[in-house]
Each structure stands twice: as C-alpha cells, then as structure tokens.
Amino acid sequence: MCPTDYENDELIFMDEEDQEQEQNEAASGTWNVLVVDDDEEIHSVTRLALSDLVLNGKSLTFHHAYSGAEALEFLTERGHEIAVLLLDVVMESDDAGLQVAKKMRDELHLEEPRIILRTGQPGYAPEESVIKEYDINDYKTKTELTRSKLVTTIIASLRSYQQILTINQSRKGLEKIIGSAANLLEEHSVKGFCEGVVEQISSLIGLDAGGVLCARAGSVLDKEEDGVYVLGAAGDFASYINERLESIHNDKIVMQVTQCLQKKEHIFGDDYSVLYMDSSGYEAAVFIQAGNDISEVDRQLLEVFLSSVSVGYENVNLFHQLRNAAFRDWLTKLPNRNEFINMLDDLNRTDNDFDADIIALIDINHFSDINDGLGQEAGNKLLIAVSERLQNQFDERVMMARIGADVFGLIGADADIAPDKIDAIFNVPFKAGDHTLPVNITIGLTRLLESASGINVLKQTNIALNRAKKSLTCNYEYYAPEMEEKTTWRLGMIRQLRSDFADRRLEVWFQPQIDLMTEEVVGMEALLRWPNREGGYISPAVFVPLAEYSGLIIDIGEWVLEESCLKLKQLQDLGHDKLRVAVNISMPQFRDPLFVANVKNTVKDTGIPAANLELEITESLVMDEPQIVVEALKDLKSSGIQIAIDDFGTGFSSMSYLQQLPLDRLKVDRAFVNEIEPGKQAFIAETIVTLGQKLGLKTIAEGVEKKEQAAYMLKLGCDEAQGYMYAKPMPFDELITFLSEYKP
C-alpha cells in the first residue's frame, strides 16, 4: 500500500526505524481503540495491521477485551477515552457484542465512541436494524474485512468520532454562551460566557478547549491594574477566569503569555502558539496548545471572542459600580444602610453560622459643628479615621457599616459589642488631616431576636439611640418594647391631631383676667382645647409638644391667633370694647419668616385695635434664640401690640435679655402663687412684682384660687390675676354669658 493512497486522510505509513521517533514527536495525543474479541489471533492481526497508522498527527493506542463482560467493565471505567470499538458480535453468547453496544449507548450513555461490528457468522443479525438501533458505524464479516478495508473503516470511524466531538464541544460551548448571555451583568454569568466562547471557538478551529487560554493585561474586575489575568478558558483552566495568570500553576503558559505581552508580538513554538492581540482598547494574549500556525480566519474568530468578552467584563464593571453605589458607602468603603439591612436579614437564614446577638448604632455627637467649623473635608477625614479605627479594633466576628452621615452600625456578639468597649475606642482623639479631634458618641443597642426583619431591628435600634440622646446621665440605651410603644403612640397622636385640626375639631377657650383693685374683667387668655372621642379633653401638656414636634404648631398657632382676634371683635361689637386677648406664641412660630407679617395682617383683617392683642411668650423661648425673638417682638411692639412673659420666674432668665425685650406685662407663675400661705412670706412672688414695678411693667398672677392669695398679691402691688377663684377656662358662648352676668 502506498502512502499517497490515503494522502487526503493524512494517513502515513512509516518504516520501522522511523516509527518510534514519529510516535515520540506526536505530542498531540493518540486515538484509543478498543478491540473486543474472544479470539486472541484477531487481536494480534488487528494490532499488526493498524500499528503504523497515523491520522491527523495521532497514532493508535490499542486496548483489549476478550468478552462482552470484560468490555463493559473497561467501558464503565474508561469509556470516555475510547474513539473506536472493534466489536465481535458472537463471544460468550450469540449476541454478546450487541449487548455491549446496547448497554454502552443506553446505560453508560457513551454516544461519542464509534462502533465497528465484526462477525464470523454472516447474516446473524439484520444489518440495517442493528446499525440504526445501536448507532453502528460499520458492520463487516471477518472474512471480508481485509487490511485495506480495515484501514478505510478505521479512518472513516475516526473522522466520524472527531466530528461528533467537535459538534458536542460546540454544543456545550453554545449552551454556556446562551445560558450566560441572558445576564452578562453578573460576574458568574460572564465567567460562564467566557468558558462557553472558548469551547465554541476551539471547536470551530478544531482544537481541544482545554488547550486554549486567553489572558489580558490589567484588571478585569476591581483588581490590581499591573497584573495579568485570565480572561477566558475552558476545561481544567475554567475555574481560573478573572484570577491572576500565575494562579494556574503552569510555568510554561505563564512564561509564554507574559513574554508575548511584553514583546507585543506572536510567539510560535513546536507544540504551542501565543497570539498577541490589541482589541477594544485592551492588550491580550491567546495561548493555544497547537504547534501549527493559526489561520487568519481563526485569528479573526479569536479577535471577535476577545472583543465580546471584554465588553462583557465592562458590563460587569459597570454593574459592580452600580452595586457599590447601592450597597457601599462611597467614603469609608463600608457597607451602607441598605447592605446593613441585608446583613441583618441574612442572620435569619437557617444556614447562617455567624455569631451575632446584638446590634449597635454609634452616633458622633455634634458632627455638624465639625463640618461647619473646620470644613467638610475635615469631617470626611474624621469619618474615615473612625471607620479605620473600628475595623482595626474589631475582628471578623463583628460586621460593620456606615448607616448615615455620622452614624456607624455594628453587628456581633454581646461580649464584643458592649457600651464600655465601644466607649474605649473613642477615648483617644482622632487624627483628621491637620486636626486632632476628640469625639463623643451616643450608642443605641438592640438584642437580636429570631424572625425579626432587618428593617425592624434597625428601627428599634434607632429608637434606642434617640432615647439615649435625650438621657442626661448615660450615653447609651438598650431597646425595650415600651420605647417603641411610646413612639407608636406619639405618631398615632400626631396623625389624630393633624386629622382633627383639618376637620376643625379643635376649640379655643378663654379664661377671664381680673383687675385686682377694681375686680373688673380686663381681658382673657386664649387657651387651646382638643376634644377626644370619649367626651373629654386631651391635656395641652400632651398635645402641644406633639404639635411642636410635628411642625403643626405653626398652622395651629396661626389659627388660634385668628380665632382669638375674631372672638375679641365679636365681644367689642357686644360692647366689651376695653377687653384684651392674650395668645401664647411658640418658638417654631418665631422661626417662621412670615410670622410677624401674619400677626399684623390678622389684626388688620379682623379690625381689632392692636393694643387689645397681647402675645405671651415664655422665658425659655427667649433664651432659646434670643436675637430672633427680640427683633420680632420689637417689630410687633412698634405696631402697638402688647407683649407679656408667661410663667415668669421658672426659666432662670438672663436679666440682660429681659431689659432688651419690649415688654408690657409679667405673669407670676402659679407655682409661686401657691406658696402664699397665712403667716408666711412668698419671697419669689414678691420679688417678681417688685421687679415689674422697677421696670415699669404690669404684673398678673396666675392660678389664683383663694381670697388670701388675691389679697396678698394685691398687697404686694400686683395689678391683675386669673384663676379658678374668678373663673375657669370656658368656651366662647359661656364667656359671653359670664361677661353679661359678672358683677365685681
């Protein structure tokens, strides 16, 4: 037989002296052939006839089985290595070979190996049905299978086997591409996509996917930019996608790829090729376990692969940036509030083994003062310094996050997260740029319970933190259910107050004020009342703070002022033209830039004399923001409106501010009036009255309930009084009746 007879099949027959050398050079591997026959001579003849056959650079390696059972045992262990079976039909039974073929296909699911049936009994089995049922490549009698025909049959079967391998490899690669392409924004999907593309490309250019590896200079996902990373691979190297090239532990590949990237040129070895590519703005090297030159078409395919995968990784980078924006604090790189809630939710998973039974929120006191006084850059550096110290002080047993501008969260065991341990971390000042800053903190803590959602736990801890901020004795507070109950009650009351105010269910009552000398009614104080659903009234001590807390006090205060002026106008129309009305004013109203204008407009619109309106303020209000209050009162005073200080003597007033206020009247608090008893001196009440006289101010005593109190205050020189001795607060209709029936 002449070598040229099989030139197109890349078939070469060698002289014996060249055979050993050629086999040593065949680094691409071998074709594994399993000979199954109970005749030892058939094994020898087959091996002799095919021993010098080389197809596509691969020689044949023979394996032998002498029965159907022995063949199945071999196929069970190494069936995936076999390319072709030369299978005898009749061995230990008449259909032993057919049973091997059936079990091989149906039970062992070996679809790729090709089967050549040989039989010494022609016509034993219908040739057509056997070939169809068991996926047989050829069915020959032993007498007709000459060496020439045997070689031809083997070549055809090996070609068929190689085509099936290529198709299956391409199919698997395509499956990975399709399965991953649906979501190329996730890193694991891009890895699957890269692996699939390598397999697909390898099958198209006729290579083993495990022998192709692509590496890119620079990071592909948040890693060091000066390294070389595996961009795509398959087989044993697939797990190293997006890892440093050195991690594959193959010195040959690492050296050749690195050299290719340094030289920026292709490298061709005896059994490998490394292609240099500069695509999509990235340098890459493709290592191929093949010595023959890669065609230009195949290079273009690899270029397309590199471009596609690079775009995929750019998408992943974008996704990571979006995820970081959603779940990472941009300044400290710690998890943010959203991720902290996720971390808390993860603690409820049954497979979670993290030891955590407490959560803490750490609030930096007066952090805004640092930003305002030293600048935002100093504030940012302080936050970074706090973050770094927390991470240095706590190990991996404690999870942490930045919850808000100046609030950090911790999750861990009670033994690790204790108030004294947290305080100790902040005992040493922090270095923030050129500044060394001492930091005081407030801590809220919650003990974790099973089935509690992350958002609910965070809410509870925040309640404890707010409670700790109001404490005068301690800088931390543990959450207790009654805290949340109180908060829930407060929010419910605010909602109800807002609803009732909108429905005009609130009422303005009036308490007459009496001249102590003449005992005539000279005015009345307007008092807000909130009816409840049970026919009673909610105390102002309860709802006024709620109104101030919610900001509703501005609207309510404006309505009370307008209602009081309208009622005073009605009284004037009834002949009570000398009465004045006193209306209480809160600090939020003073902060309203339209407050002064609204008061003036109300006086003008209702048509009452400005002097008949008196605005009452408290000492604490003046001390809160004195400049705002003093300027507003001076403006109102200039228009004729009177000003009084309510509950005088309870707020530890600054006399300097008292002298600046454009006052008309001091009100002696009921607490000092109650001190008046027969035979005893009410020193504070006397001092207030005397002070009023020295300042040229009128004085009025609150809470007068006994004649002795009225007489004593009159003796001190007090001008007016109000209290239950004269009249209780009453609705407007009752006030009209009271005024018409009252006789001094």
BELGI-V426057 format. One record per pair of residues at least 24 apart in sequence whose C-alpha atoms are under 7 Angstrom apart, sorted by the first residue. I is the first residue (numbers start at 1). J is the second residue. Records with the same first field share a line. If there is no record, write none. Layout:
I = J / J
//
This chain:
9 = 55
10 = 55 / 56
11 = 53 / 54 / 55
12 = 53 / 54
13 = 52 / 53
14 = 52
23 = 59
26 = 57 / 58
28 = 57 / 58
29 = 58
30 = 58 / 59 / 60 / 61
31 = 58 / 59 / 60 / 61 / 83
32 = 60 / 61 / 62 / 81 / 82 / 83 / 84
33 = 60 / 61 / 62 / 63 / 82 / 83 / 84 / 85
34 = 62 / 63 / 64 / 82 / 84 / 85 / 86
35 = 63 / 64 / 65 / 85 / 86 / 87
36 = 64 / 65 / 66 / 67 / 71 / 86 / 87 / 88
37 = 65 / 66 / 67 / 87 / 88 / 91
38 = 66 / 67 / 91
49 = 147
50 = 151
67 = 91 / 92
68 = 96 / 97 / 100
72 = 100
76 = 108
79 = 110
80 = 110
82 = 113
83 = 113 / 114 / 158 / 161
84 = 113 / 114 / 115 / 157 / 158
85 = 114 / 115 / 116
86 = 115 / 116 / 117 / 118
87 = 115 / 116 / 117 / 118
88 = 117 / 118 / 119
89 = 117 / 118 / 119
90 = 119
101 = 134
102 = 134
105 = 134
112 = 161 / 164 / 165
113 = 161
114 = 157 / 161
118 = 142
166 = 203
169 = 199 / 200 / 203
170 = 199 / 200 / 203
173 = 197 / 199 / 200
174 = 200
184 = 312 / 315 / 316
185 = 315 / 316 / 319
186 = 316
187 = 316
190 = 312 / 313
191 = 241
194 = 232 / 233 / 309
195 = 232 / 233 / 234 / 238
197 = 305
198 = 232 / 233 / 234
199 = 234
201 = 301
205 = 298
209 = 234 / 235
210 = 234 / 235 / 236 / 237
211 = 288 / 289
212 = 287 / 288 / 289
213 = 286 / 287 / 288
214 = 284 / 285 / 286 / 287
215 = 284 / 285 / 286
216 = 283 / 284 / 285
217 = 283 / 284
220 = 313
221 = 317
257 = 285 / 287
260 = 285
261 = 285
279 = 303 / 307
280 = 307
329 = 402
332 = 384 / 387
334 = 401 / 402
335 = 401 / 402
336 = 401 / 402 / 403
337 = 401 / 402 / 403
340 = 401
341 = 454 / 455
342 = 454
344 = 454
345 = 453 / 454
348 = 450 / 451
355 = 412 / 413
356 = 411 / 412 / 413
357 = 412 / 413 / 414 / 447 / 448
358 = 411 / 412 / 413 / 414 / 445 / 446 / 447 / 448
359 = 410 / 411 / 412 / 445 / 446 / 447 / 448
360 = 409 / 410 / 411 / 443 / 444 / 445 / 446 / 461
361 = 407 / 408 / 409 / 410 / 443 / 444 / 445 / 461 / 465
362 = 407 / 408 / 409 / 441 / 442 / 443 / 444
363 = 406 / 407 / 408 / 441 / 442 / 443
364 = 406 / 407 / 439 / 440 / 441 / 442
365 = 440 / 441 / 442
367 = 406
378 = 432 / 433
381 = 432 / 433
382 = 430 / 431 / 432
385 = 430 / 431 / 432
419 = 476
442 = 468 / 469 / 475 / 476
443 = 468 / 475 / 476 / 477
444 = 468 / 476 / 477 / 478
445 = 477 / 478 / 479
446 = 478 / 479
494 = 546
506 = 530 / 531
508 = 560 / 731
509 = 729 / 730 / 731 / 732
510 = 729 / 730 / 731 / 732
511 = 727 / 728 / 729 / 730
512 = 722 / 727
513 = 720 / 721 / 722
514 = 720 / 721 / 722
515 = 719 / 720 / 721
516 = 714 / 719 / 720 / 721
519 = 744
520 = 744
522 = 578 / 579 / 580
523 = 579 / 580 / 581
524 = 580 / 581 / 582
525 = 581 / 582 / 583
526 = 564 / 581 / 582 / 583
554 = 588 / 589
562 = 602
565 = 606 / 608
566 = 606
569 = 606 / 608
579 = 612
580 = 612 / 613 / 614
581 = 612 / 613 / 614
582 = 613 / 614 / 615 / 616
583 = 614 / 615 / 616
584 = 615 / 616 / 617
585 = 615 / 616 / 617
587 = 621
590 = 629
596 = 632 / 636
610 = 639 / 640 / 641
611 = 640 / 641 / 642
613 = 641 / 642
614 = 641 / 642 / 643 / 644
615 = 642 / 643 / 644
616 = 643 / 644 / 645 / 646
617 = 644 / 645 / 646
618 = 645 / 646 / 647
619 = 645 / 648 / 651 / 653
620 = 651
630 = 661
633 = 662
634 = 662
637 = 662
664 = 697 / 698
665 = 697 / 698 / 699
666 = 692 / 697 / 698 / 699 / 700
667 = 699 / 700 / 701 / 702
668 = 700 / 701 / 702
669 = 701 / 702
670 = 702 / 703
673 = 701 / 703 / 704 / 709
676 = 709
686 = 716
689 = 716 / 717 / 718
//
